[in-house]
Amino acid sequence: MKKLFTILFTLSIFAGMTQPLPNQIGVVEKFDTELDKIVSQNAKAQIITEGFDWSEGALWIEKHKMLLFSDVPTNIIYKWTEAEGKEVYLKPSGYTGTIERGGEMGSNGLLLDKDGHLVLCQHGDRRMARMNAPLDKPQPNFVTLADKYDGKRLSSPNDATYDSKGELFFTDPPYGLPKQSDDDPGKETAWNGVYKVKNNGEVILLTDSLTRPNGLAFFPGEKKLLIANSDPQKPNWYIFDVEGDKLSNGKIFYHAVSQNGMKGLPDGLKIDKEGNVFATGPGGIHIFNKDGKLLGRLRLDEATSNCSLSGDQKTLYITNDMYVLRFKMRD
């Protein structure tokens, strides 16, 4: 009888324990109790696929229950689904030329336009482009949306977002150029800009004030735009007022102070319907409220580059260097 009681007691302990997920990774750090509304106490992140040179541009497509993401150096977009795991989705993804070149030549940021077409930030081809093929039958056939401003070639569009009017906003740092710097001989602009493509195809320079503009997203209502600056000398997130074809009143939303050697810089980001910000940065995913208060962080050892929210906004998909993660924030 005593032995039976011991067995039942032991089983009851194990039944009450939270079992680790396969390939569990990261630690949730809570800096403010407001985080409890966004991330549950038992939230865990897990590696869902791995083995990439530099994963980027996560895009969850709810209709197809699939995640697309770029492996920038290899010039490939991958697809991940629960049923099939990792598959090559599109190759080439960002450089379609015939002259051999190295560097960050593939696609980076990925998004859908209002008609559900895949739009790509193409480093190697130095343009914003739309895939001229259905999502379920991908082909490396592209239509240029923007490749020049005022007669000068773009450097390497990096990340992008659409507003509700269907106008395309994108950033253009030099990371896709062979030297990945401002002194690359092929760089044609004296700045690293944030641009808008109007519905008539006109390309407008919104600001040239950021040294390394990167991820960007609108707050609900589209009156404010948040832009990451991935410059180690100015590792900031900036917030701007959106006034027609202009950005104004730019100021620091949050400064990523020295992080004691933690990997990463302000990079890709997403904003949910409540105005909460999920931003890649030093040490992992930073979670802010709409006022710029840091609520918490998913602490990760490797540098994070981008993220994407699921349709119900309860799960965050994260590109994390050689890994891709799924962070189930709440049930």
N, C-alpha and C positions, 0 to 999 in steps of 0.2 A: 504493500500500500504506500509506504514511504517512497519507494522507487518510482511508482506511478505518479505520485504527487510532484516529485522532482522533475519528471519528464514533462508533465503538463505545465508546470511553472516556467520551465525553460522555453517551451514552445510559445507560451504567452508573451514572454519577453521579446522573442524574435518577431512575433507577429506585430508587436507594437513599435518595432524599430523601423526607421526609414531606410529602405534598402538603396544603396548607391546605384545610379544609372550606369549602364555600360559606357565606358569612355568618358566618365564625368570629369569636368574640368572647371577651374575657376572658383572663386569665393565671392559671395555677395557681401559688400561692406556697406553698412547703413550709417549715414551721417545725419539723418533727420527722420523723425517718425512719419513724415508725409510719404516716405517711400513705401510704407505698408499698404497704401492705396493702389500702388502700381505693381509691386513685386511681393509675392507671398513669402512667408518665412521659410518655407520648404522648397523654394524655387531653385532649380539646378540647371546648369548648362552641360551639354554633352557634345562630343565630337561626332558629327554624322558622316563626315568624309574627310580624307586627308591626302597628302602627297603632292602638294602644289608648290610651284616656285614662289608665287605671290598672289594669293587670292584677293579678289576685289569685286566691287560692284554688285553686291547681293541684290537680287530682285525676286521676291516671292510673287508668283502668279496664281491667284486663288482659283481661277476658273479651271486651270489644268493641274492644280495641286502640285506644282513643281517650283523648284528654286533654280534660278539661273545665276551664274556668277562667272566672272572673268578670271583666267590665269594669265596675267598681263604679259610676262616675259615669253610665254610659249605661244601667244597669239591664238588662244583657244577660249571659247565659252563652254562651260560644262552645265549639264542639267543634273539635278538630284531630285529623286522622288522616293517616297517611303517604300514603294514596291520594288524599284529597280536599283536604287542606290545611285552611284555616279555613272554618268555617260557623257561622251563628247557630244555637244549640241551643235557647235558651229566652229569651223576652222577653214580659212583664217577669219579672225574676228575684228582685228584692228589695223592690220597692214596687208594690203592686197597688191603691193608692188612686186616687181620681179628682181630688183636689185637687192642682194643679200644685205641685211643690216641686223644689228643687235639692239640691246637696250630694251626699254619698256615699250614694245611696239604693238601690243595687242589692244583689245578694247579695255576700257576701265569701267566707268559708270554705265549702268543699264537702267532703262525705264520704259514705260509704255506711253504712247500718245493717246489722245482721246478716242481714237478708233481702235485701240488695242494692238497697234503695231509696235514691234520692238525697235527702240531707238538706242543708239550706241554712241558713247564717247570713244572715238577711234584715235588712239595715240599715233600709230604709225602713219595713217593716212591724213592726220592732222585736221580732222573734221568731226562735226556732228552728222550722223547719218541714220537713216531708217532702213531696216532690213526689208527688202522688197520680196517678201515671202510670208506665208502664214506661220504662226507660232508653232503649229504642230508639224510643219514641213519646212524646217529652216534651210536656207540656202545663203551662201556668201555673195548675195546680190544686193547692192546698197544704192540708196538714193541720197545724195548730199543735201543736207539741210543748211549747213553753214561751214565754210572753209576759209573765208577771208573776212577781214574788216578793213574798210577804206583801202582796198587794194592790197593789203598785206596778209600773208598767210597766217593762220592761227598756229600756235605752237603745238599744243596737244590737249584738246579738251579732256577734262578729267572727271567732272561730275555734273549732273544736270537735274532740273525739275521743271514741271509744267505748272502754269497757273490755270485757273478755271476757264480762262478764255482760250486756252490752247496755245498760249505763247510759251516759248522754250527759253529758260534761263540756264546758263552754263558757265563754268569756270575754265580758265585756260592757263595753268601753270606750265613750266617747261619740262616736266618730268618725262614726257615721252620722246623728247629730242635725244639724239645719240649721247650728248654730253650731260643731259638732264640738268642744265643750268642756263643762266642768263647769258653766258658768254659762248653759247653754242653758235657756230658760224651760220647755221641755218635759221636762227631765230630772227624774225622780221619785225616784231613789235618791240618797242623799248619798255614795255610794261607787261605785267601779267594780269589780264583783265577778267572782269565778270561781264557777261554779255546777255543780250536778249535777242531772240529771233522772233520778229513780229509775224502775224499771220500772213502778211503780204510778202514774207521772205526777207525783209530788211533786217540787217544785223546792227544792233545798237550797242555801243560801249556804255555800260552802266557805271562802272567805277574802275579806275586804274590805281587805286590807293593801297591795295593789299599786295604784300610781297609774294605770297604763295596761296592764292585763293584755292579752295578745295571743295569739300562738301557744302551743300546748301539746301535749305528747305524753308517753306513758308510756315508761319504760325497761322492758326485758324483765322479766317477772315482775309488773309493775304495782304494785310496792310504792313506787315513786318517780315523781313527776310533775314534768316540767320545764315552766316557764312563762316566756315572754318578756315583758319590760316595755318598751313602746315609748315611754318618757318620756325626752326628751333630757336631763333633769336626773338621771334614774336609769336609764341604759341598761344594764340588767342582765338576765341570765337567772337565774331562781330555781329551786331544787330543793326539793321538799316530800316528806315521808313521807306515804303514803296509808294512813289507818287508818279503814276503814269509810266513814262519812259525814263524815269530817274530814280536813283537811290539817294537818300539824304539822311542827315543826322546820324551818321555812322558812329557807333561807340562800342566799347568792349562789353560783351555780354558776360564773359568769364575768361579769366586769365589762368592758363595751365602753368602754375608756378613749378619750380624745380621739384621733380618727382623721385629724387634719389636713385637715378639710373633706370627707372622703369621705362620699358620700351614703348614707342609710339608717340605720335603727335596728333593734334586736331586734324581729322580727316573726314571720312564720310559721316553722315548723321541723318536721322529721321525725327519727325515731330508727329505725335499722335493727335487725335481729335480733341483732346483736353489741353493741348499745348505743352505737354511734357516732352522733353528733348532726350533722345538717345544718341549720344555722340561718341565716336571713337576718339581716343586720346591716350595720353600717357597712362599706362597701367591697365587699360581695358576700356569698357563701356561706361561713360559718365552719364548719369541720369539727373537732369535738371528739371525744375518746374519752369513755368513760363516766365517767371521773374528772374531767372538766372541763379536760383539757389541750388547748390549741389546737394541732392538728396541721398545719393548713393553711387556705388560703382560695382560693376562686375569686374573683379580683379583678375587679370589674365597675364601670364608670363610673356607671351609673344605679342608682337605689335598687331593691333587691330586696324583694319582699313575701312570697313564699311559695314552696314547693317540694313536689314529690311524687316518691316513688321508684317505679321500675318494678317489675313483679312479681318479677324476679330480683334486684332491688336493685343493679343494675349501672349504671343510668341515672337521672339526676336531671332532672326537668322543673322549670323555674324561671320564675316570673313576675317580670319585670324592667322595671317601669314600662310603657313603650310596647311592649316586646318580650316574647316568650315564647321560652325557650331550652331546648335539649336538651343535657345534659352527659353524654356517654358516659364514665363513669369507668374502666371496664375491660371487656375482651372476655369 
